[in-house]
């Protein structure tokens, strides 16, 4: 069992495709990056937040993350299994991918393997390129 609890949940929004996003995503979309911190482990995942030129209310969009505050990774995975059907597909994939990365980095079996942003993300780039930021401190 992973005894550490999530100590930080951060969501970053970008009004255009960020420089670190190397896979092809359509232009004209808002993009999001989720950063989870649990003990010494940090994991990321990314997704398209919305299409079009209109902005996104990051606090409203990320409100589903409140349910995993103070959780261990295993508790958060259970929460996803119980409540994931209530979220939109991008929210579900974003959180599952970050949790899967956390399971992999801690040597535990992941729920389902995903392609998180871990391999190409420079944390300083998040701060300089993001246009919106939402943090849940546990």
C-alpha positions as CSV (number, residue, x, y, z in Angstrom):
1,X,0.0,0.0,0.0
2,X,1.2,3.5,-0.8
3,X,1.0,5.4,2.6
4,X,1.8,8.9,1.3
5,X,-1.2,11.1,0.6
6,X,-1.6,13.6,-2.2
7,X,0.1,16.7,-1.0
8,X,-0.6,18.9,-4.0
9,X,-3.0,18.8,-7.0
10,X,-2.3,21.4,-9.6
11,X,-4.1,22.1,-12.9
12,X,-2.6,24.4,-15.6
13,X,-4.4,25.8,-18.6
14,X,-3.0,26.9,-21.9
15,X,-4.9,29.0,-24.5
16,X,-2.9,27.4,-27.3
17,X,-0.9,24.3,-27.7
18,X,2.1,24.6,-25.3
19,X,5.6,24.2,-26.6
20,X,6.2,21.0,-24.7
21,X,3.2,19.2,-26.3
22,X,4.8,17.3,-29.1
23,X,1.9,15.0,-30.1
24,X,-0.4,16.5,-32.7
25,X,-3.4,18.1,-31.2
26,X,-5.7,20.5,-33.1
27,X,-5.0,24.2,-32.9
28,X,-7.6,26.5,-31.5
29,X,-8.1,24.5,-28.4
30,X,-7.4,25.1,-24.7
31,X,-5.1,22.5,-23.2
32,X,-4.7,21.4,-19.6
33,X,-1.9,19.7,-17.6
34,X,-2.6,18.0,-14.3
35,X,0.3,17.7,-11.8
36,X,0.0,15.4,-8.8
37,X,2.4,15.3,-5.9
38,X,2.5,12.4,-3.5
39,X,5.4,12.2,-1.1
40,X,8.5,12.5,-3.3
41,X,6.7,11.5,-6.5
42,X,5.4,13.9,-9.0
43,X,3.3,12.8,-12.0
44,X,1.7,14.7,-14.9
45,X,-1.0,14.1,-17.5
46,X,-2.5,16.4,-20.2
47,X,-5.6,16.8,-22.3
48,X,-7.6,19.2,-24.4
49,X,-9.8,21.2,-22.0
50,X,-12.1,22.7,-24.7
51,X,-12.2,23.6,-28.4
52,X,-12.7,27.1,-29.8
53,X,-11.5,30.6,-28.8
54,X,-13.7,30.8,-25.7
55,X,-11.9,30.5,-22.4
56,X,-12.3,27.8,-19.8
57,X,-13.2,28.3,-16.2
58,X,-10.4,26.2,-14.7
59,X,-11.8,26.1,-11.2
60,X,-15.2,24.8,-12.4
61,X,-13.6,22.4,-14.9
62,X,-11.3,21.0,-12.2
63,X,-13.8,20.8,-9.4
64,X,-14.0,17.0,-9.8
65,X,-10.4,16.9,-8.3
66,X,-11.7,18.1,-4.9
67,X,-12.8,14.5,-4.2
68,X,-9.2,13.2,-4.1
69,X,-7.8,15.7,-1.7
70,X,-6.1,14.0,1.3
71,X,-6.2,10.7,-0.5
72,X,-3.6,8.0,-0.9
73,X,-3.1,7.0,-4.6
74,X,-5.0,3.9,-3.9
75,X,-7.9,5.8,-2.4
76,X,-7.9,8.2,-5.3
77,X,-8.0,5.2,-7.7
78,X,-11.0,3.9,-5.8
79,X,-12.6,7.3,-6.0
80,X,-12.1,7.3,-9.8
81,X,-13.8,3.9,-10.1
82,X,-16.7,5.1,-8.0
83,X,-17.3,8.5,-9.5
84,X,-15.6,8.5,-12.9
85,X,-18.8,8.1,-14.8
86,X,-20.0,11.4,-13.5
87,X,-17.2,13.3,-15.3
88,X,-16.5,14.1,-18.9
89,X,-14.2,11.7,-20.8
90,X,-11.3,14.2,-20.8
91,X,-11.5,14.6,-17.0
92,X,-11.5,10.9,-16.4
93,X,-8.6,10.2,-18.8
94,X,-6.6,13.1,-17.3
95,X,-6.9,11.8,-13.7
96,X,-6.5,8.2,-14.6
97,X,-3.4,8.8,-16.6
98,X,-1.8,10.8,-13.8
99,X,-2.7,8.1,-11.2
100,X,-1.4,5.4,-13.5
101,X,1.9,7.2,-13.8
102,X,2.1,7.5,-10.0
103,X,1.4,3.8,-9.6
104,X,4.2,3.0,-12.1
105,X,6.7,5.4,-10.5
106,X,6.1,3.9,-7.1
107,X,6.4,0.3,-8.4
108,X,2.7,-0.6,-7.9
109,X,0.6,-2.1,-10.7
110,X,-1.3,0.6,-12.6
111,X,-5.0,0.6,-13.3
112,X,-4.4,0.9,-17.0
113,X,-1.3,2.2,-18.7
114,X,-1.5,5.8,-20.1
115,X,0.7,8.3,-21.9
116,X,1.4,11.0,-19.3
117,X,3.3,14.2,-19.9
118,X,6.2,13.1,-17.6
119,X,8.7,12.3,-20.3
120,X,8.8,15.7,-21.9
121,X,7.6,18.3,-19.3
122,X,9.8,21.0,-17.9
123,X,8.0,22.3,-14.8
124,X,9.3,25.9,-15.4
125,X,7.5,25.8,-18.7
126,X,4.2,25.2,-17.0
127,X,4.6,28.5,-15.1
128,X,5.8,30.6,-18.0
129,X,3.3,29.3,-20.6
130,X,0.1,28.7,-18.6
131,X,-2.6,31.4,-18.7
132,X,-4.5,29.9,-15.8
133,X,-3.7,27.9,-12.7
134,X,-5.7,26.0,-10.1
135,X,-4.1,24.5,-7.1
136,X,-5.7,22.2,-4.4
137,X,-3.4,22.0,-1.4
138,X,-4.1,19.0,0.7
